[in-house]
Amino acid sequence: IPVCFRESAMANANGKAATGVPDKVSEKANPEANEATEIAGNIIYHAKYSPHFSPLKFGPEQALYATAESLRDRLIQLWNETYLHFHKVDPKQTYYLSMEYLQGRALTNAIGNLDLNGPYADALRKLGYELEEIAEQEKDAALGNGGLGRLASCFLDSMATLNLPAWGYGLRYRHGLFKQLITKKGQEEVAEDWLEKFSPWEIVRHDVVFPVRFFGHVQINPDGSRKWVGGDVVQALAYDVPIPGFKTKNTISLRLWEAKARAEDLDLFQFNEGEYELAAQLHSRAQQICTVLYPGDATENGKLLRLKQQFFLCSASLQDIISRFNERSTGEGSRKWSEFPSKVAVQMNDTHPTLAIPELMRLLMDDNGLGWDEAWDVTSKTVAYTNHTVLPEALEKWSQSLMRKLLPRHMEIIEEIDKRFVQTIRSTRVDLEDKLSSLSILDHNPQKPVVRMANLCVVSSHTVNGVAQLHSDILKDELFADYVSIWPNKFQNKTNGITPRRWLRFCSPELSDIITKWLKTDKWITDLDLLTGLRQFADNEELQSEWASAKEANKQRLAQYIERVTGVSIDTNSLFDIQVKRIHEYKRQLMNILGVIYRFKKLKEMKPEERKKTTPRTVMIGGKAFATYTNAKRIVKLVNDVGDVVNSDPEVNEYLKVVFVPNYNVTVAEMLIPGSELSQHISTAGMEASGTSNMKFALNGCLIIGTLDGANVEIREEIGEENFFLFGATADQVPRLRKEREDGLFKPDPRFEEAKQFAKSGVFGTYDYGPLLDSLEGNTGYGRGDYFLVGYDFASYMDAQAKVDEAYKDRKRWLKMSIMSTAGSGKFSSDRTIAQYAKEIWNIEACPVP
């Protein structure tokens, strides 16, 4: 063995770059390793025999991959046991279809869920590394963007923890949405590189491949049956990512599809003639499907690619589900299709997987010979739909001509579903006849005929749910009110939740240990309602002191991270005020930064002794603006410009700092959320379906300043209104306020005008913020008229912020509020949400591996 092998463990321990695999530990493959020496041996085995790097290297990156693969051994074993157990018991199973999964790092989560934290930490120390150092090497899986994808990942964690027979389906995006860089120009986008080397967690299933067709035409056979033929056919190849439950053997799968063309689809003759692009056309088109999440859809090609992605997910997943259903033949031969809904539940996460409806109909009728009525009965009893938005632009509508071109058979099926629905309404609900133009699935507007995907979901699904009580009420009372009158029992609420494992136990171990100590049990990790037991100690000075020290440790960790990635030094004695989420005008990051601008102006006007009486504050804002969303990108630029001026101003930077946190993702959130003290959830009431970051902040003892929107309503009810900083118009007032604004009746608060004028004054640089601030001007008009009511809510927002400043000065009161926030967060566990889905929508039961 080369000397460098022998010396590497010592070199690691001294903090130097390691040069080879340590030989102090003998390598041995051992998937069931539980104690440190065995685990270290398994890690070294993978470093030597599952190598991805030259054998003379065992640096932190090599150690990450070897560690992940040692853990993957255990996960594969548990996954196989789970799969075989489900196969033997044959329960009804849920298949969760989502275009996004925002997984975050998997190493520490898997180690934590398998309850191997101590042994893995000790094993890595034997190899000269700290677990935290190795975990830092892992890149976030770039499979999602925001709340929709993070929710799906929390749900998978809960499905596994609750031992439910369930699987996730998604796409294997090679370059994610984008990696956000902050430059002098503001936000710039570059491709994500998470798969540049490879992911150690995924297992490619070369035996799970399905054909997916695009374009072509419908062939009518002599017997009248129809068949979709011709066009392009690409292959969907399965990659499985194991999802372990917390302290349970059950390990389920997130199955991701990769698009490929076959070898025979390369035209060798053309290639040898030098026509390389032409020869590999189908290979190129297949590769485009999983290149990025949400490709820009301003062009016809962009729209086509997005629709391809959605259909690719639905078709591959449903073919897989049907093949799994057919695997389980009975003693009397193959299964009856009427049994399908008693064995399969398909959940569509938002409208992106809507094409599952016509695709299931097509597979049943064209490939399996069912008649329309039988296929419709199976489909409508199988699929359910979760609505995530009331925003018109997010309720997908696809051009009929585009749909007909790409998916001709599906367009026929959608037309038939619509025709039958319209006939039913005309024969049974004459009172709704004049509403048919808005209720029908097809909008035949001659200028722009479209397919309304949300309408297709509602008409075809057995259950439709919203994701917070307020949101579900708006769906029932407004968006889908006429459908509710047809099917009153179809609509439900399922308030979102978050996994307490990733979002408290693993990301804030100090606070978790304190909670366990005072509750005298760690069962709260899977029974979050037990947190109410903290209420009786909220005034206890000993708990408050321990709580404060845990929060301080998290603030210190966050401050170090902020300095490392932005170069800004922040004071941990200041109030940490954080708003992190997708940048969107309805989420009102613009209100936040205008409030900061006003605060900065007032601090500049104060005498030094007055400033000393103020509450020092560090405002952190983070999130990605969609690449083509101009106003959102202007907001990012403004936050950075304000930060540059404020942070370098010696008169005020002791009392105010402004930081834009770049490239917000799950790993960044795991740093920001535990270190937060105030969090802003300030969307225009009635616009945010739920929000889940508000739940994560509340769970971590962070206080919320917010409107009565989404899950804020329920969070405030649970934690107590005295522990929530409320402001703003309510959802039922918003339409009237918009109308008054249109009629010229809005009188702005002087502070609002002052903040805008100061922003326009040039004090924050030469960039032209006119177009952004003009959106807050006028009474009506596209891009004007302050549609999201920043101006109306600004006065009460600033008043609420003043209350925050006062409350923070009373340390004992603030700590009590923080404890009460955590104590009231029990309802917001995704375990509760998923248990409700399982019982009230999917009708599935736990199937624990013995």
C-alpha positions, 0 to 999 in steps of 0.5 A: 500500500502506498505511503500516502494511503497510510498517512491520509487519515492522519492528514485528514485529522490535521486538516490537510488535503487527504491523498489516499484511502486510509488503511487503518480500517480494513475494507469490508462490504457490509450493508447491515453495518450498525457500529462505527468500525463496521461502517468505516469498513463499508465506506472504505470498501466503496472507496476502493471497489465502487471507485469514481475517482483515481485510487490515490485520492480520498479527499472530502468529495471522495469520502462523501460518495463512499459514505453515501454508497455505504448508506445506499447499501442499507437503503437498497436492502430496505427498499427491496424488503419494502417492495417485496412486502407490498408485492406479497400483501398486495395493498392498495397503493398511492402514486404521487405525480409531481413535476417537482421534488425539492429534496435537499441533501440526502445524506444527513436526512437518511442517516437521521431517519435510520437513526445512525447519526452517532455511528456514522459520525464516529466512523468518519472520525476514524477516517479523519473527517467530521460528518458535517464536513462531508455533508457539506460536499453534497449538492442539493438535488435540483428537481424542483423550484419552490413550495410545490416541490418541497411539499412533495418531498415532505409528503414522501418522508411522511408516507415512508414514516407512516409505513404507507404503500406509496410511491413518488413519480417525477422527472430527472432534470439534469440542470434543474431550474437554474443556479442564481448568481448575484452580480452588479446587474442583479440576478443572473441564471446559470445551469445547475450542475448537481448531476455534473458528476453523478448522484450517489443516491439514484439507482438506474433500473435498466429493466424499467423502460417504457415507450412514450409517443409524441405527434403522429396521428390517430388510426381508425381500425375496421372494428371502429377502435382507434390507435395512435400511431406514427410520430416520435417515440422516445424511451422513458428509463426509470431511476429510483431514489430511495426514501427512508421512513423515520425509525421504520424499515419501510423505504419507498421510492421516488421514481424519476424518468429520464428520456432517451432515444434508442441506438437504432434512432441514430441514422448512421447513413446520414451521420456518415454523410456528415449530417450529424445534427440531422442524423441524431435529431430524435436523440437531441429531442429526447435529451431536451425533455429532461434538460431543465425544469419549466423551460421558458414558454414565451415561444411556441417551441417552449410551450411544446417542450413544457407539454412534452415534459408533462405528458412524458411524466404522465405516460411513463408513470401510468404505464409503470402503474398498469404493469405493476397492477398486471403483475399481481395476477390472481388464481383465476388469471389476470385481474379485472379492470374494475378492481383497478381503483381498489388497488391504485390511487393516483394523486395529481400535484397541481395541474401539471400532471392533468394529462394522466386523465386522458392518458389513462383513458387511452391506455385502458381503451386503445391498449386494453380494449375497454369501452368508454364507460368502463374506462371512464368509471375506472379513471374517475375513481382512480385520479384525485387533484390537489389545487395549489393556486387561485392565480389565473396565470397558474391555472394552466390553459393549453392551446387546442391546436398545440394539444392536437398537434402533439397529442392527437388521440388525447385531444379526441379524448378530452373533446369527448369528456367535455362533450359528455360533461356538457350534455350532462349539465344540459340534461340535469342542471338547466340552471347552469346552462348559461355558465357552461362557457366557463364550466366546460373544459374547452374554451372555444374563444375564436381568438385563442381556443384552449384546454382548461386543465383545472376544469379537466381535473375537477370534472374527471377526479373523484376528489379535489382538495385545497391546501389550507382552510382559507384556500379551500373555502375560496375554491368552494365559494369562488373559483369552483363554486358552480362545480360544488353545486354539481358535486358537493362531496367532491371538494375537501381541505387538506392543510399542508404540513412539513416533516418535523425530521428535516425541519426541526430535529435535523436542522436544529439539534440544539433546540430539538434536544431542549424540547426532548428534555422538557417534554421528557420524550422524543416521541414528538418527532413523529407525534408533533401534537406533543409540542403543546406540552411546552406551553406549561413551561413558556414562562419558565426562566430556565427553559427561556435561558436554554431556548435563548442559547439554542437560538443564539447558536443557530444565529451564530451559524447563520451569521458565519454562513452569510459572511462566507457567501456574501461578505457581509458581517452581521451582528447576532445581537440584532433582530434577524428578520427573514423573508425567503421564497420565490420572488413574486409581486403577490408575495410582496418582497417589494413591500418589505424592501420599501419598509426597509428603505423607509427605516433607513431614511428615518435612521439617517434623519435621527440624532446618534442618541436617538438611533441607540434607542432603536431595535437593531435589525438585520433584514435577509431576503432570498429567493429566485425570480423566474428568468423572464419575470422582469419585475421580479428581477427588478425587485432582486436588483433593488434589494441588492442595491439597497443593501450595498448602500445601507451596509456601507453607511457608517451612521446606520449600519450598526442598526440596520443591515440588508442582505440578499441571500443568493441561490436560495434552496433547501440547504440554505433554508436549513441554515436560515430557518433555525437562525430566524427570529422574525419571518415575513409572510406578507402576501396579499390576502387570498393569493397564497394557497398555503405557504409551508415556509411559514410552518417551518419558521413557526416550528423553529420558534420564529415569530411571524409578521403576516397577513390573514392569508393561506396557512397564516390563518391557521398558524395564528389560531394554533399559536395564539393571536398574541404571538403573531404580528398581524396586518393588512386587508382580509381576503374578502376586502380585497375585491372592494379595495381594488374597485375603490382604487380603480375609482380613484378613491385610494389615499396613500399613507404619507410613509408610502409616498415618502419611501417611493420618492426616496427609492426614486431619488437616486440614493441607491444608484443609477438603475432605473426603478421607474417601471417597478415603482410605477406598478404601484402608481395609477388606479388601473391598467396593465402593470399599474394600479398596484393590483397587489395592494402594497400601498393600501397595506403599507400603513398597517405593515409599518405599524406592525413592524413598530410593534415588532421593534417594541416586543423585541426589546422585552427579552422575556416576552419575546422568548415566551412568544417564541416558545408558544410558537413552537408549542402551537405548531403540532398541527403543521406536521406533514404526518397529519396531512398525509394521514388525512390524505390516506384515510379521506382521499386515497383509502389506503392503510399502513403496510409496515415491513415486519 
